[in-house]
Amino acid sequence: MSPHLRSPHLHGAWTGPGRTRYEVRLLGFIPVNMDGDGPEAPIRLE
């Protein structure tokens, strides 16, 4: 997969004691396959 930024999106998870509360959080941009800080970063070959 080529380097890219995954779009911000909502992510939900069960939290708290006994996992009884459902929380929804906004995840920001997530870099995928980047070894640097920008979109020109090289692809990881691991």
N, CA, C and O atoms as a Maestro MAE file, in Angstrom:
{
 s_m_m2io_version
 :::
 2.0.0
}

f_m_ct {
 s_m_title
 :::
 protein
 m_atom[184] {
  # First column is atom index #
  i_m_mmod_type
  r_m_x_coord
  r_m_y_coord
  r_m_z_coord
  i_m_residue_number
  s_m_chain_name
  s_m_pdb_residue_name
  s_m_pdb_atom_name
  i_m_atomic_number
  :::
  1 25 0.845 -1.168 0.000 1 A "MET " " N  " 7
  2 3 0.000 0.000 0.000 1 A "MET " " CA " 6
  3 2 0.895 1.237 0.000 1 A "MET " " C  " 6
  4 15 1.866 1.302 0.753 1 A "MET " " O  " 8
  5 25 0.575 2.201 -0.828 2 A "SER " " N  " 7
  6 3 1.398 3.406 -0.915 2 A "SER " " CA " 6
  7 2 1.169 4.306 0.304 2 A "SER " " C  " 6
  8 15 0.133 4.209 0.961 2 A "SER " " O  " 8
  9 25 2.140 5.184 0.606 3 A "PRO " " N  " 7
  10 3 1.985 6.085 1.755 3 A "PRO " " CA " 6
  11 2 0.798 7.018 1.551 3 A "PRO " " C  " 6
  12 15 0.595 7.555 0.462 3 A "PRO " " O  " 8
  13 25 0.024 7.203 2.602 4 A "HIS " " N  " 7
  14 3 -1.119 8.113 2.519 4 A "HIS " " CA " 6
  15 2 -1.546 8.502 3.932 4 A "HIS " " C  " 6
  16 15 -1.052 7.955 4.918 4 A "HIS " " O  " 8
  17 25 -2.473 9.460 4.011 5 A "LEU " " N  " 7
  18 3 -3.065 9.855 5.282 5 A "LEU " " CA " 6
  19 2 -4.492 9.324 5.326 5 A "LEU " " C  " 6
  20 15 -5.296 9.597 4.434 5 A "LEU " " O  " 8
  21 25 -4.792 8.573 6.358 6 A "ARG " " N  " 7
  22 3 -6.155 8.089 6.551 6 A "ARG " " CA " 6
  23 2 -6.990 9.251 7.079 6 A "ARG " " C  " 6
  24 15 -6.550 9.979 7.969 6 A "ARG " " O  " 8
  25 25 -8.182 9.425 6.540 7 A "SER " " N  " 7
  26 3 -9.052 10.544 6.901 7 A "SER " " CA " 6
  27 2 -9.512 10.466 8.349 7 A "SER " " C  " 6
  28 15 -9.629 9.375 8.907 7 A "SER " " O  " 8
  29 25 -9.778 11.636 8.971 8 A "PRO " " N  " 7
  30 3 -10.340 11.627 10.321 8 A "PRO " " CA " 6
  31 2 -11.687 10.913 10.321 8 A "PRO " " C  " 6
  32 15 -12.463 11.038 9.374 8 A "PRO " " O  " 8
  33 25 -11.962 10.159 11.396 9 A "HIS " " N  " 7
  34 3 -13.224 9.435 11.473 9 A "HIS " " CA " 6
  35 2 -13.559 9.126 12.937 9 A "HIS " " C  " 6
  36 15 -12.700 9.213 13.815 9 A "HIS " " O  " 8
  37 25 -14.809 8.769 13.178 10 A "LEU " " N  " 7
  38 3 -15.253 8.404 14.514 10 A "LEU " " CA " 6
  39 2 -14.897 6.954 14.789 10 A "LEU " " C  " 6
  40 15 -14.960 6.106 13.898 10 A "LEU " " O  " 8
  41 25 -14.518 6.674 16.045 11 A "HIS " " N  " 7
  42 3 -14.171 5.315 16.446 11 A "HIS " " CA " 6
  43 2 -14.784 5.062 17.814 11 A "HIS " " C  " 6
  44 15 -14.576 5.847 18.740 11 A "HIS " " O  " 8
  45 25 -15.528 3.989 17.951 12 A "GLY " " N  " 7
  46 3 -16.179 3.680 19.219 12 A "GLY " " CA " 6
  47 2 -15.549 2.479 19.896 12 A "GLY " " C  " 6
  48 15 -15.045 1.570 19.238 12 A "GLY " " O  " 8
  49 25 -15.586 2.489 21.229 13 A "ALA " " N  " 7
  50 3 -15.037 1.380 21.996 13 A "ALA " " CA " 6
  51 2 -15.723 1.306 23.354 13 A "ALA " " C  " 6
  52 15 -16.113 2.331 23.912 13 A "ALA " " O  " 8
  53 25 -15.869 0.100 23.886 14 A "TRP " " N  " 7
  54 3 -16.400 -0.105 25.233 14 A "TRP " " CA " 6
  55 2 -15.294 0.173 26.231 14 A "TRP " " C  " 6
  56 15 -14.185 -0.338 26.079 14 A "TRP " " O  " 8
  57 25 -15.579 0.986 27.262 15 A "THR " " N  " 7
  58 3 -14.578 1.362 28.260 15 A "THR " " CA " 6
  59 2 -15.162 1.246 29.662 15 A "THR " " C  " 6
  60 15 -16.339 0.932 29.841 15 A "THR " " O  " 8
  61 25 -14.314 1.508 30.646 16 A "GLY " " N  " 7
  62 3 -14.752 1.535 32.035 16 A "GLY " " CA " 6
  63 2 -14.699 0.167 32.693 16 A "GLY " " C  " 6
  64 15 -14.349 -0.825 32.054 16 A "GLY " " O  " 8
  65 25 -15.048 0.119 33.965 17 A "PRO " " N  " 7
  66 3 -15.048 -1.149 34.695 17 A "PRO " " CA " 6
  67 2 -16.057 -2.125 34.081 17 A "PRO " " C  " 6
  68 15 -17.237 -1.804 33.945 17 A "PRO " " O  " 8
  69 25 -15.591 -3.288 33.722 18 A "GLY " " N  " 7
  70 3 -16.475 -4.275 33.098 18 A "GLY " " CA " 6
  71 2 -16.890 -3.914 31.686 18 A "GLY " " C  " 6
  72 15 -17.803 -4.517 31.122 18 A "GLY " " O  " 8
  73 25 -16.218 -2.933 31.124 19 A "ARG " " N  " 7
  74 3 -16.541 -2.467 29.763 19 A "ARG " " CA " 6
  75 2 -18.037 -2.228 29.591 19 A "ARG " " C  " 6
  76 15 -18.684 -2.828 28.732 19 A "ARG " " O  " 8
  77 25 -18.568 -1.346 30.422 20 A "THR " " N  " 7
  78 3 -20.003 -1.086 30.426 20 A "THR " " CA " 6
  79 2 -20.392 0.231 29.760 20 A "THR " " C  " 6
  80 15 -21.578 0.486 29.550 20 A "THR " " O  " 8
  81 25 -19.418 1.066 29.427 21 A "ARG " " N  " 7
  82 3 -19.710 2.369 28.827 21 A "ARG " " CA " 6
  83 2 -19.136 2.421 27.418 21 A "ARG " " C  " 6
  84 15 -17.980 2.058 27.200 21 A "ARG " " O  " 8
  85 25 -19.942 2.870 26.465 22 A "TYR " " N  " 7
  86 3 -19.503 2.976 25.073 22 A "TYR " " CA " 6
  87 2 -19.091 4.415 24.805 22 A "TYR " " C  " 6
  88 15 -19.898 5.333 24.960 22 A "TYR " " O  " 8
  89 25 -17.833 4.619 24.401 23 A "GLU " " N  " 7
  90 3 -17.322 5.954 24.085 23 A "GLU " " CA " 6
  91 2 -17.034 6.061 22.599 23 A "GLU " " C  " 6
  92 15 -16.531 5.126 21.975 23 A "GLU " " O  " 8
  93 25 -17.363 7.218 22.045 24 A "VAL " " N  " 7
  94 3 -17.055 7.500 20.646 24 A "VAL " " CA " 6
  95 2 -16.054 8.638 20.628 24 A "VAL " " C  " 6
  96 15 -16.277 9.680 21.246 24 A "VAL " " O  " 8
  97 25 -14.958 8.441 19.925 25 A "ARG " " N  " 7
  98 3 -13.906 9.459 19.836 25 A "ARG " " CA " 6
  99 2 -13.620 9.756 18.377 25 A "ARG " " C  " 6
  100 15 -13.815 8.915 17.499 25 A "ARG " " O  " 8
  101 25 -13.150 10.981 18.139 26 A "LEU " " N  " 7
  102 3 -12.738 11.370 16.797 26 A "LEU " " CA " 6
  103 2 -11.247 11.111 16.658 26 A "LEU " " C  " 6
  104 15 -10.443 11.682 17.395 26 A "LEU " " O  " 8
  105 25 -10.880 10.262 15.726 27 A "LEU " " N  " 7
  106 3 -9.473 10.020 15.425 27 A "LEU " " CA " 6
  107 2 -9.066 10.980 14.323 27 A "LEU " " C  " 6
  108 15 -9.772 11.110 13.323 27 A "LEU " " O  " 8
  109 25 -7.943 11.649 14.492 28 A "GLY " " N  " 7
  110 3 -7.455 12.598 13.487 28 A "GLY " " CA " 6
  111 2 -6.811 11.876 12.314 28 A "GLY " " C  " 6
  112 15 -6.973 10.666 12.150 28 A "GLY " " O  " 8
  113 25 -6.083 12.624 11.505 29 A "PHE " " N  " 7
  114 3 -5.373 12.028 10.385 29 A "PHE " " CA " 6
  115 2 -4.380 10.988 10.905 29 A "PHE " " C  " 6
  116 15 -3.677 11.237 11.885 29 A "PHE " " O  " 8
  117 25 -4.320 9.834 10.257 30 A "ILE " " N  " 7
  118 3 -3.411 8.763 10.660 30 A "ILE " " CA " 6
  119 2 -2.481 8.460 9.490 30 A "ILE " " C  " 6
  120 15 -2.945 8.048 8.427 30 A "ILE " " O  " 8
  121 25 -1.151 8.660 9.672 31 A "PRO " " N  " 7
  122 3 -0.218 8.341 8.597 31 A "PRO " " CA " 6
  123 2 -0.106 6.825 8.425 31 A "PRO " " C  " 6
  124 15 0.016 6.087 9.402 31 A "PRO " " O  " 8
  125 25 -0.149 6.378 7.188 32 A "VAL " " N  " 7
  126 3 -0.056 4.954 6.872 32 A "VAL " " CA " 6
  127 2 1.152 4.721 5.976 32 A "VAL " " C  " 6
  128 15 1.308 5.391 4.955 32 A "VAL " " O  " 8
  129 25 2.005 3.778 6.351 33 A "ASN " " N  " 7
  130 3 3.210 3.410 5.583 33 A "ASN " " CA " 6
  131 2 4.155 4.579 5.356 33 A "ASN " " C  " 6
  132 15 4.738 4.713 4.280 33 A "ASN " " O  " 8
  133 25 4.306 5.424 6.370 34 A "MET " " N  " 7
  134 3 5.215 6.564 6.252 34 A "MET " " CA " 6
  135 2 6.333 6.439 7.277 34 A "MET " " C  " 6
  136 15 6.091 6.098 8.434 34 A "MET " " O  " 8
  137 25 7.547 6.716 6.847 35 A "ASP " " N  " 7
  138 3 8.688 6.718 7.759 35 A "ASP " " CA " 6
  139 2 9.124 8.137 8.086 35 A "ASP " " C  " 6
  140 15 10.158 8.328 8.725 35 A "ASP " " O  " 8
  141 25 8.372 9.116 7.670 36 A "GLY " " N  " 7
  142 3 8.705 10.517 7.920 36 A "GLY " " CA " 6
  143 2 7.463 11.284 8.316 36 A "GLY " " C  " 6
  144 15 6.493 10.702 8.801 36 A "GLY " " O  " 8
  145 25 7.492 12.600 8.109 37 A "ASP " " N  " 7
  146 3 6.375 13.436 8.516 37 A "ASP " " CA " 6
  147 2 5.483 13.899 7.374 37 A "ASP " " C  " 6
  148 15 4.419 14.466 7.624 37 A "ASP " " O  " 8
  149 25 5.877 13.679 6.151 38 A "GLY " " N  " 7
  150 3 5.091 14.198 5.049 38 A "GLY " " CA " 6
  151 2 4.672 13.130 4.049 38 A "GLY " " C  " 6
  152 15 5.124 11.988 4.130 38 A "GLY " " O  " 8
  153 25 3.812 13.496 3.109 39 A "PRO " " N  " 7
  154 3 3.333 12.530 2.126 39 A "PRO " " CA " 6
  155 2 4.427 12.035 1.173 39 A "PRO " " C  " 6
  156 15 4.224 11.056 0.455 39 A "PRO " " O  " 8
  157 25 5.592 12.710 1.164 40 A "GLU " " N  " 7
  158 3 6.682 12.275 0.291 40 A "GLU " " CA " 6
  159 2 7.560 11.227 0.960 40 A "GLU " " C  " 6
  160 15 8.569 10.814 0.388 40 A "GLU " " O  " 8
  161 25 7.195 10.789 2.161 41 A "ALA " " N  " 7
  162 3 8.012 9.838 2.923 41 A "ALA " " CA " 6
  163 2 8.080 8.492 2.196 41 A "ALA " " C  " 6
  164 15 7.148 8.126 1.480 41 A "ALA " " O  " 8
  165 25 9.183 7.755 2.379 42 A "PRO " " N  " 7
  166 3 9.329 6.460 1.715 42 A "PRO " " CA " 6
  167 2 8.410 5.392 2.303 42 A "PRO " " C  " 6
  168 15 7.954 5.498 3.441 42 A "PRO " " O  " 8
  169 25 8.157 4.382 1.513 43 A "ILE " " N  " 7
  170 3 7.319 3.257 1.930 43 A "ILE " " CA " 6
  171 2 8.143 2.335 2.839 43 A "ILE " " C  " 6
  172 15 9.326 2.109 2.589 43 A "ILE " " O  " 8
  173 25 7.520 1.811 3.880 44 A "ARG " " N  " 7
  174 3 8.177 0.811 4.729 44 A "ARG " " CA " 6
  175 2 8.143 -0.528 3.996 44 A "ARG " " C  " 6
  176 15 7.104 -0.924 3.469 44 A "ARG " " O  " 8
  177 25 9.267 -1.215 3.963 45 A "LEU " " N  " 7
  178 3 9.343 -2.499 3.277 45 A "LEU " " CA " 6
  179 2 9.496 -3.664 4.258 45 A "LEU " " C  " 6
  180 15 10.017 -4.718 3.892 45 A "LEU " " O  " 8
  181 25 9.049 -3.478 5.490 46 A "GLU " " N  " 7
  182 3 9.177 -4.520 6.515 46 A "GLU " " CA " 6
  183 2 8.061 -5.524 6.429 46 A "GLU " " C  " 6
  184 15 8.016 -6.467 7.218 46 A "GLU " " O  " 8
  :::
 }
 m_bond[183] {
  # First column is bond index #
  i_m_from
  i_m_to
  i_m_order
  :::
  1 1 2 1
  2 2 3 1
  3 3 4 2
  4 3 5 1
  5 5 6 1
  6 6 7 1
  7 7 8 2
  8 7 9 1
  9 9 10 1
  10 10 11 1
  11 11 12 2
  12 11 13 1
  13 13 14 1
  14 14 15 1
  15 15 16 2
  16 15 17 1
  17 17 18 1
  18 18 19 1
  19 19 20 2
  20 19 21 1
  21 21 22 1
  22 22 23 1
  23 23 24 2
  24 23 25 1
  25 25 26 1
  26 26 27 1
  27 27 28 2
  28 27 29 1
  29 29 30 1
  30 30 31 1
  31 31 32 2
  32 31 33 1
  33 33 34 1
  34 34 35 1
  35 35 36 2
  36 35 37 1
  37 37 38 1
  38 38 39 1
  39 39 40 2
  40 39 41 1
  41 41 42 1
  42 42 43 1
  43 43 44 2
  44 43 45 1
  45 45 46 1
  46 46 47 1
  47 47 48 2
  48 47 49 1
  49 49 50 1
  50 50 51 1
  51 51 52 2
  52 51 53 1
  53 53 54 1
  54 54 55 1
  55 55 56 2
  56 55 57 1
  57 57 58 1
  58 58 59 1
  59 59 60 2
  60 59 61 1
  61 61 62 1
  62 62 63 1
  63 63 64 2
  64 63 65 1
  65 65 66 1
  66 66 67 1
  67 67 68 2
  68 67 69 1
  69 69 70 1
  70 70 71 1
  71 71 72 2
  72 71 73 1
  73 73 74 1
  74 74 75 1
  75 75 76 2
  76 75 77 1
  77 77 78 1
  78 78 79 1
  79 79 80 2
  80 79 81 1
  81 81 82 1
  82 82 83 1
  83 83 84 2
  84 83 85 1
  85 85 86 1
  86 86 87 1
  87 87 88 2
  88 87 89 1
  89 89 90 1
  90 90 91 1
  91 91 92 2
  92 91 93 1
  93 93 94 1
  94 94 95 1
  95 95 96 2
  96 95 97 1
  97 97 98 1
  98 98 99 1
  99 99 100 2
  100 99 101 1
  101 101 102 1
  102 102 103 1
  103 103 104 2
  104 103 105 1
  105 105 106 1
  106 106 107 1
  107 107 108 2
  108 107 109 1
  109 109 110 1
  110 110 111 1
  111 111 112 2
  112 111 113 1
  113 113 114 1
  114 114 115 1
  115 115 116 2
  116 115 117 1
  117 117 118 1
  118 118 119 1
  119 119 120 2
  120 119 121 1
  121 121 122 1
  122 122 123 1
  123 123 124 2
  124 123 125 1
  125 125 126 1
  126 126 127 1
  127 127 128 2
  128 127 129 1
  129 129 130 1
  130 130 131 1
  131 131 132 2
  132 131 133 1
  133 133 134 1
  134 134 135 1
  135 135 136 2
  136 135 137 1
  137 137 138 1
  138 138 139 1
  139 139 140 2
  140 139 141 1
  141 141 142 1
  142 142 143 1
  143 143 144 2
  144 143 145 1
  145 145 146 1
  146 146 147 1
  147 147 148 2
  148 147 149 1
  149 149 150 1
  150 150 151 1
  151 151 152 2
  152 151 153 1
  153 153 154 1
  154 154 155 1
  155 155 156 2
  156 155 157 1
  157 157 158 1
  158 158 159 1
  159 159 160 2
  160 159 161 1
  161 161 162 1
  162 162 163 1
  163 163 164 2
  164 163 165 1
  165 165 166 1
  166 166 167 1
  167 167 168 2
  168 167 169 1
  169 169 170 1
  170 170 171 1
  171 171 172 2
  172 171 173 1
  173 173 174 1
  174 174 175 1
  175 175 176 2
  176 175 177 1
  177 177 178 1
  178 178 179 1
  179 179 180 2
  180 179 181 1
  181 181 182 1
  182 182 183 1
  183 183 184 2
  :::
 }
}
